[in-house]
Amino acid sequence: MGCWKQDKSYTWTFPTLIVCLYGFFCMMKPSEPFLTPYLTGPDKNLTIDEVTNQIFPVWTYSYLVLLFPVFLITDYVRYKPILLLQGVSFIITWLLLLFAHGVAAMQVVEFFYGMVTASEVAYYAYIYSVVSTDHYQRVTSYCRSIPLVAGFHRKDVSETFPAPDKVVATVCSDGPSSCQEDKGSAPADRGPTAEQQPDKAKPQNHVLRVLVQLSQDLRDCYSSRKLLYWSLWWALATAGFNQVLNYIQVLWDFRAPSHSSAVYNGAVEAIATFLSSLTSFVVQYMKINWDLFGELALGIFSAIDAGSLFLMHFTTNIWACYAGYLIFKACYMLLITIATFQIAVNLSMERYALMFGFNNFVALVIQTILTVVVVDSRGLGLDIVTQFLIYGSYFAVIAGIFLIRSICMLVSSQC
């Protein structure tokens, strides 16, 4: 454990390796590309409407409810307990998916998977507390790309069981335990943590004092215009990305029904994650003036995302639909990697999980609104094809916002 207390500039490789191993094993989920065919197949025997309108929306709602307390306490408890919670939630999710039946049981599965995704903020924030700012761009590239590499390798397992009724769910039980044994926490140099604050308050006021301190820290973080705009893109784009990711299998099943045609979901997901891992990995080599050209990149690649979603809406060819998804995911992963290290670099205090978590929380609020209005049977309950027209228009608006702002910035810089 003493090695963690050495100079961060000399110890960034070991904690990065451990965190990346954790991310790799947690993302080895070979059954995920076949979840919709599995649920609608003979084993679970659910209808496509039940899956789309009653089961999948539960993930959005549970993620929204759970994310708020998780990101509030993650910096305070120093990350590792949240990573352990994520591992336990993973185990429960896959065990229920294997042995439980019925709509209610699958809704419980979505609830625990919401806990898994809410806890991801600890994975992405932890590394910044143990390395120096000089390595932020590189470690962000690694930590974002490694889980995607794991997603690529799960193709080998998923394609071994191509039929929906033969899908085998893999329990990610080894990753968290090994990670917790190896990782330690080292105080960061960038500002006070919740643990380092003088504890002069009475015990009954301790929680309130921490919440007040966190709210002040959050206000200070967003007082930076640079952080505000990167966070705005993060929230808007992540909401749309999660929505697309949640319902892309339903669109694929509509274009090429799994019970009457060959299913290549696993292969497509593998290629998508491989391309995404490449785009995330190359970020470490980009030497760009992000202050000047960052928002232009956000606008251009968001426009490409919008175009790929429109392609998925208008085409009736499953291969064109697959191609649109590949482009969409690769572009988003490129931008979210850039946004992550830009926010981390510009933070003036160690509140990584608070910042990342609040951005995700805002994204979930937006996604919940999208789900209620567009997807949920109590809202418009639109068909899956029309939903992707809405999502394409949504990303077109995001692209317009940042293209207009970036053009204004470039023009003003020339004056």
WOGIUR-V781405 format. One record per residue. N is the residue number from 0. NEAR is the number of other ideal C-beta (glycine too) atoms within 12 Angstrom. D_LAST is the distance of its C-alpha to the last C-alpha in Angstrom with 2 decimals. Layout:
BEGIN
N;NEAR;D_LAST, N;NEAR;D_LAST
END
This chain:
BEGIN
0;14;53.87, 1;8;53.20, 2;19;50.79, 3;24;48.27, 4;14;48.13, 5;19;47.02, 6;16;43.53, 7;29;41.25, 8;15;39.66, 9;17;43.13, 10;25;44.28, 11;33;41.55, 12;21;43.52, 13;24;46.64, 14;36;45.20, 15;32;42.84, 16;23;45.91, 17;37;47.91, 18;42;45.25, 19;39;44.68, 20;31;48.46, 21;42;48.64, 22;38;45.93, 23;32;47.65, 24;33;51.06, 25;42;49.86, 26;36;48.12, 27;34;51.27, 28;35;52.25, 29;34;53.84, 30;40;55.08, 31;39;51.76, 32;39;50.87, 33;41;54.25, 34;43;54.20, 35;38;54.28, 36;39;57.09, 37;40;58.91, 38;41;58.84, 39;31;59.91, 40;27;62.47, 41;17;66.17, 42;25;65.71, 43;32;63.74, 44;18;64.48, 45;31;61.61, 46;19;60.19, 47;29;56.65, 48;22;56.15, 49;25;57.37, 50;35;55.01, 51;34;51.96, 52;30;52.56, 53;28;54.72, 54;41;54.17, 55;42;50.57, 56;37;49.08, 57;34;50.95, 58;39;48.67, 59;38;45.63, 60;29;47.45, 61;31;48.94, 62;41;45.69, 63;34;44.05, 64;20;46.93, 65;36;47.31, 66;41;43.71, 67;25;43.19, 68;24;46.01, 69;41;45.36, 70;40;41.77, 71;31;42.76, 72;29;45.51, 73;43;44.24, 74;46;42.43, 75;34;45.35, 76;27;48.09, 77;31;46.17, 78;45;45.78, 79;34;49.10, 80;24;51.23, 81;39;48.73, 82;42;48.92, 83;29;52.71, 84;30;52.51, 85;43;50.50, 86;35;53.21, 87;26;56.01, 88;36;54.25, 89;39;53.88, 90;28;57.62, 91;29;58.56, 92;39;56.28, 93;32;57.86, 94;21;61.41, 95;26;61.16, 96;33;59.66, 97;22;62.68, 98;18;65.50, 99;26;64.51, 100;18;64.92, 101;18;63.94, 102;25;60.90, 103;17;61.18, 104;26;61.42, 105;36;58.36, 106;28;56.46, 107;26;57.45, 108;39;56.12, 109;35;52.74, 110;31;52.86, 111;33;53.39, 112;38;50.76, 113;37;48.42, 114;35;49.40, 115;39;48.61, 116;38;45.09, 117;40;44.49, 118;43;45.54, 119;42;43.10, 120;44;40.58, 121;48;42.82, 122;46;42.68, 123;46;38.91, 124;45;38.51, 125;43;41.41, 126;46;40.06, 127;48;37.16, 128;41;39.78, 129;41;41.50, 130;40;38.83, 131;27;36.06, 132;27;32.35, 133;17;32.11, 134;28;34.09, 135;37;32.54, 136;33;30.76, 137;32;34.00, 138;44;36.45, 139;40;34.47, 140;33;34.64, 141;37;38.38, 142;49;39.24, 143;45;37.49, 144;37;38.93, 145;37;42.50, 146;36;43.52, 147;38;42.29, 148;31;44.44, 149;35;47.32, 150;39;46.67, 151;35;46.92, 152;26;50.19, 153;38;51.78, 154;31;51.99, 155;17;54.99, 156;26;56.84, 157;37;55.80, 158;28;56.76, 159;17;60.16, 160;26;60.91, 161;25;59.45, 162;23;61.59, 163;34;60.31, 164;21;63.71, 165;20;63.74, 166;37;60.43, 167;25;60.90, 168;35;58.74, 169;31;57.97, 170;27;58.10, 171;36;55.40, 172;24;57.67, 173;20;57.34, 174;37;53.61, 175;34;53.38, 176;23;56.53, 177;21;55.68, 178;33;52.14, 179;28;53.40, 180;17;55.88, 181;23;53.38, 182;35;50.30, 183;25;49.98, 184;33;47.33, 185;30;45.69, 186;20;43.83, 187;33;40.11, 188;20;38.42, 189;27;35.43, 190;23;36.97, 191;22;40.18, 192;29;41.99, 193;31;44.37, 194;21;47.28, 195;18;46.11, 196;21;45.91, 197;11;48.88, 198;14;51.53, 199;9;52.95, 200;16;53.09, 201;10;56.29, 202;11;56.77, 203;8;56.69, 204;14;53.23, 205;19;51.81, 206;18;50.35, 207;14;48.79, 208;21;47.29, 209;25;45.74, 210;21;44.29, 211;18;42.76, 212;31;41.24, 213;33;39.83, 214;18;38.32, 215;20;36.63, 216;33;35.33, 217;31;34.00, 218;19;32.18, 219;21;30.64, 220;35;29.53, 221;28;27.77, 222;17;26.05, 223;22;23.45, 224;16;20.76, 225;25;20.50, 226;34;24.27, 227;26;24.34, 228;30;22.33, 229;38;24.19, 230;37;27.35, 231;29;26.62, 232;44;26.43, 233;42;29.52, 234;32;31.54, 235;41;30.73, 236;46;31.16, 237;44;34.19, 238;37;35.92, 239;44;35.62, 240;42;36.54, 241;37;39.64, 242;42;40.70, 243;42;40.54, 244;33;42.29, 245;39;44.97, 246;42;45.87, 247;39;45.16, 248;38;48.80, 249;39;49.97, 250;40;47.95, 251;40;49.37, 252;34;52.84, 253;30;52.37, 254;32;51.23, 255;27;53.96, 256;20;56.63, 257;33;57.73, 258;18;61.38, 259;11;61.56, 260;17;59.13, 261;20;57.95, 262;36;55.36, 263;28;52.66, 264;42;50.70, 265;39;51.28, 266;26;50.12, 267;38;46.96, 268;39;46.14, 269;32;46.81, 270;27;44.47, 271;38;41.76, 272;40;42.07, 273;27;42.22, 274;30;38.96, 275;39;37.40, 276;35;38.73, 277;26;37.18, 278;34;33.70, 279;44;34.10, 280;31;35.48, 281;24;32.74, 282;34;30.11, 283;24;31.31, 284;14;30.23, 285;24;26.65, 286;10;24.25, 287;17;20.90, 288;15;17.93, 289;27;19.11, 290;22;16.57, 291;18;13.87, 292;22;16.29, 293;32;19.18, 294;38;18.67, 295;30;18.02, 296;33;21.40, 297;40;22.95, 298;35;22.04, 299;24;23.21, 300;37;26.45, 301;43;27.22, 302;31;27.09, 303;31;29.52, 304;45;31.69, 305;38;31.80, 306;25;32.86, 307;38;35.59, 308;41;36.95, 309;28;37.12, 310;28;39.00, 311;42;41.46, 312;33;42.02, 313;19;42.66, 314;24;44.57, 315;15;48.29, 316;15;48.46, 317;26;48.71, 318;21;47.23, 319;23;44.05, 320;36;43.99, 321;33;44.38, 322;22;41.54, 323;37;39.17, 324;42;40.14, 325;32;39.54, 326;33;35.95, 327;44;35.35, 328;43;36.73, 329;33;35.11, 330;39;31.58, 331;44;32.18, 332;40;33.68, 333;37;30.77, 334;45;28.31, 335;47;30.68, 336;42;31.20, 337;38;27.51, 338;45;27.26, 339;42;30.40, 340;37;29.42, 341;37;25.89, 342;43;27.58, 343;45;30.29, 344;31;28.03, 345;31;26.02, 346;36;29.18, 347;24;30.19, 348;32;33.84, 349;34;36.43, 350;41;36.21, 351;46;35.57, 352;49;38.27, 353;46;37.33, 354;44;33.73, 355;46;34.71, 356;44;37.67, 357;38;35.90, 358;41;33.37, 359;44;36.42, 360;34;38.15, 361;30;35.42, 362;38;35.56, 363;38;39.30, 364;26;39.08, 365;31;36.95, 366;41;39.33, 367;31;42.31, 368;24;41.03, 369;35;40.58, 370;39;44.07, 371;23;45.75, 372;21;44.23, 373;36;44.15, 374;39;46.85, 375;26;49.40, 376;20;52.57, 377;13;52.25, 378;18;48.91, 379;17;48.19, 380;20;49.74, 381;25;47.92, 382;22;49.20, 383;34;47.45, 384;25;45.93, 385;21;44.33, 386;36;43.01, 387;39;40.90, 388;23;39.42, 389;32;38.33, 390;45;36.89, 391;33;34.92, 392;23;33.45, 393;34;32.66, 394;44;30.59, 395;27;28.86, 396;25;27.68, 397;41;26.47, 398;36;24.56, 399;21;22.98, 400;25;21.85, 401;36;20.08, 402;26;18.72, 403;20;17.06, 404;26;15.70, 405;30;14.53, 406;20;12.71, 407;17;10.89, 408;26;10.14, 409;20;9.03, 410;13;6.68, 411;11;5.22, 412;15;5.53, 413;9;3.78, 414;7;0.00
END
